[in-house]
Amino acid sequence: MADQRLKRALEALLHPLAAIVLGLAVGALAIWAVGGSVADTYTQMWNGAFGSAYFAGETLTRAIPVALAGLGVAVAFRSGFFNLGGEGQMVLGAMATALTALYLPGPGWLKLLAGLFAGAAAGALWSWFAGWLEVRFGIQLVISTLLFNYIADLFASYLAGGPFKDQTGQGALNQTPMIEPSARLPKLSATSDLHAGLFVVLAAVVAVWLWFRFTALGYELRMYGSNRAFGQYGGLRESRMMAWAMAVSGVLAGLAGAVMVLGFQYRFIDNSLTDPQYAWVGLMAALLANANPFGVAVASLLFAALQTGGMGVELNTNVPMQISSIIQYVVVLLVSVKVGHWWVRRRRRQTQA
Amino acid sequence: MNKLLEMRNITKWYGDHLANDRVDFDLAAGEVHALVGENGAGKTTLMKILYGMERATSGEIAIRGEVVRIHSPADAIRHGIGMVHQHFMLFPPFTVAENVVAGREPSRQGWFDRRRAEADVRDLCRRYRLELDPRRRVADCPVGIRQRVEIAKVLYRGADIIVLDEPTAVLTPLEVRDLLATVRHLAEQGKGIVIITHKLHEVMEVADRVTAMRQGRVTGRLLARDTNVEELSRLMVGRELASVVRPPARPGPVVLAADSLFLLGEGGKPKLNHVSLAVHRGEIVGIAGVSGNGQSELLRALTGDLPVDGGRISLLGRDITHLSVRERRLAGMAYIPEDRQHTGSAGVESVRDNAILGHHRRPEFQRCGWLRGRRIDREVESWVRRFGVRTPSLQAPAHSLSGGNLQKLVFARELAAGAPLLIAAEPTRGVDVGAMEFIHSELVKYRNEGGAVLLVSSDLNEVLALSDRILVMYDGAFTGELSPEEADEERVSLLMVGGVRSG
């Protein structure tokens, strides 16, 4: 029995590992094409990502929002829904967190907890709303969640540039005032930016795993996600499944925004969450990991390492840092072939039903 | 005798599992040779070896007396071997002609020559008496026609040896009749035909020779005219099959009642036209009919998957017309769906997880929303044992189970709750003889213990063997009710095609 589980786990790993190896191979080809040394470039990339406590800390810091957003996608995906709205949910979560931590009266620890809660709640509501629209009016999730990103981003931009704009200091930036030090997530490292958001990620990974494996609701979502017709036959209602899957997915995306505000930026800064594409990298991580929560954490770390490592490459060799993007996109391309296949098969099943 | 095909001494090991043990098989031109056996007996493996999908561990294959090597389906096709798989491999959005010629399209100056493709297919159909409209989209064709397209495809590629894998599993009785006629006709034209099946009545009807297999070995090689169904099933199962023993029914109070159910279909034609029925405690009510006459809609309406446009459904006296699937299940309805793979299970999930859907909210199985893993394991373990589900472990994915075992698992899940009503749709479709025997006896046992069963099956023999009352459905309504004494195949068949109303 344990044997079989191990075998299944190894089989599940085979595809993503192959994608990564192939991605690195194509990267090597690209390095060779621009006249760099493959061995040297990859060494620099490794050093740039994990070469010292500082670089390792930066990589981990970058992986935090990616992993949380990725977990959000994974929860929806496992339940049979596509949540492409991670970015908007993250941005709204960040804004809700910043405003709560700024304006809620009380001691710092209360602001911190309330901030986390507000971020999670904002993400959940925004995500749930998209699900409700599909149940109520048949507006497809793939469309609504995608477009909701623009609404959320622009709305948060407006708040950060208008009513809640920090009027002190550099007026050019659209950002809220700083939250007070006692309401911040503690730093974990003297040199790098690594913060206690890491623990939020670890807790979320374990919680998602436990939830799917050991709770009745997680079980229902898993069955529903594996075979919708089977779920409905077993008495699971689509409206309820979608509400839960989307809300929990939104909680995780919202938390990604919340920890960025409370642990990294200490304020809401316009475009600071969208420019690095945390949510989209998280989506890729979820796909690469086939929605396994532990896998999402590892894949997030991998993608973050490619990014920070890419900077090391740019600094120390003549190879441009876009080499990282090449690797990343080759990996994602290979993974999405499988996902596309899954999606088409699923559509077909639904139309047959 | 002129041998089209000879397979000699074929042995196939999968790891340490012996799937074929020194099997000999041969086929003459103009012959229909049936290969029978339970699931897992090795007949599909043998044919996969022939078609180049698997390689034999040892043994040889000769075609027209010449030893050949077949390493891939392409090799097999080159040697004139064609296979019609159980699951069709067609492109539904394309037309019949396009599907038939796919892979060998006629072309003119590099462009697909549709007119010639259609003409070719028309010729082919005339020659082999296949009724097909080359311009029809496959997506619009019923299952029986799709299968004909598969056969045409194989013929178009010039196959002389045609293997049909469980061809009747998905067909209605009328379609089966057409198929068997086609098979006979192809044989008369000099084709050699292998038909893999476990429906023995069909074998007796169509085959010239029969090879029976059990546990990887050939257990009998007979001329069809020298044998009978009983002998063949003994060779397949290795023992006598008990026929269903059914003590007289002692019906109690009504469990399920449907009153004048009405459902409008597309184009204003009713799918269910004022259908009423009652199922009592301790009886099996069978619904016979050619599939597509409203049985699916009736099932969906009764189980809560499809809201009706009129009428009333009650369960144990309680109005359930507007209750959800879940509420109906809680009210005492168990349901074995028509399609165990598409609806009845989630293939990638474990046997354990598949076994508890619908029960998972019971207090024994969860406390405050947390599943009680050990209790569940213990319970599912006992169901698996009681229903003889052969599975490597509770953690094995459901799709690793054979059809019969998966169906037993579905059965176990639905009977485990002790629900007073069981709706069983096609409970033995595509399962082997052993599993069928088991499921039938369990159904009768459940009924003897006071359960109410509504049985819907397109297998007329099944309905006749099990039912205490038989309702015949045609065109969205019941055309008659018969007792098992007055129901014979002929009478029911007549009602199934809309013949005289009786009673």
HADDOCK unambig.tbl for C-alpha pairs under 7 A between the chains (distance, minus, plus):
assign (segid A and resid 1 and name CA) (segid B and resid 393 and name CA) 6.39 0.50 0.50
assign (segid A and resid 1 and name CA) (segid B and resid 395 and name CA) 6.91 0.50 0.50
assign (segid A and resid 214 and name CA) (segid B and resid 370 and name CA) 5.82 0.50 0.50
assign (segid A and resid 214 and name CA) (segid B and resid 371 and name CA) 5.38 0.50 0.50
assign (segid A and resid 215 and name CA) (segid B and resid 369 and name CA) 5.58 0.50 0.50
assign (segid A and resid 215 and name CA) (segid B and resid 370 and name CA) 4.22 0.50 0.50
assign (segid A and resid 215 and name CA) (segid B and resid 371 and name CA) 5.22 0.50 0.50
assign (segid A and resid 216 and name CA) (segid B and resid 360 and name CA) 6.71 0.50 0.50
assign (segid A and resid 216 and name CA) (segid B and resid 361 and name CA) 6.94 0.50 0.50
assign (segid A and resid 216 and name CA) (segid B and resid 366 and name CA) 6.89 0.50 0.50
assign (segid A and resid 216 and name CA) (segid B and resid 369 and name CA) 5.25 0.50 0.50
assign (segid A and resid 216 and name CA) (segid B and resid 370 and name CA) 5.70 0.50 0.50
assign (segid A and resid 216 and name CA) (segid B and resid 371 and name CA) 5.55 0.50 0.50
assign (segid A and resid 217 and name CA) (segid B and resid 369 and name CA) 6.98 0.50 0.50
assign (segid A and resid 223 and name CA) (segid B and resid 346 and name CA) 6.80 0.50 0.50
assign (segid A and resid 226 and name CA) (segid B and resid 346 and name CA) 5.97 0.50 0.50
assign (segid A and resid 227 and name CA) (segid B and resid 346 and name CA) 5.36 0.50 0.50
assign (segid A and resid 229 and name CA) (segid B and resid 342 and name CA) 6.79 0.50 0.50
assign (segid A and resid 229 and name CA) (segid B and resid 343 and name CA) 5.16 0.50 0.50
assign (segid A and resid 230 and name CA) (segid B and resid 342 and name CA) 6.98 0.50 0.50
assign (segid A and resid 230 and name CA) (segid B and resid 343 and name CA) 4.50 0.50 0.50
assign (segid A and resid 230 and name CA) (segid B and resid 344 and name CA) 5.65 0.50 0.50
assign (segid A and resid 230 and name CA) (segid B and resid 345 and name CA) 5.69 0.50 0.50
assign (segid A and resid 230 and name CA) (segid B and resid 346 and name CA) 6.37 0.50 0.50
assign (segid A and resid 233 and name CA) (segid B and resid 343 and name CA) 6.59 0.50 0.50
assign (segid A and resid 234 and name CA) (segid B and resid 357 and name CA) 5.76 0.50 0.50
assign (segid A and resid 234 and name CA) (segid B and resid 358 and name CA) 5.07 0.50 0.50
assign (segid A and resid 235 and name CA) (segid B and resid 325 and name CA) 4.79 0.50 0.50
assign (segid A and resid 235 and name CA) (segid B and resid 326 and name CA) 4.00 0.50 0.50
assign (segid A and resid 235 and name CA) (segid B and resid 358 and name CA) 6.52 0.50 0.50
assign (segid A and resid 236 and name CA) (segid B and resid 326 and name CA) 6.83 0.50 0.50
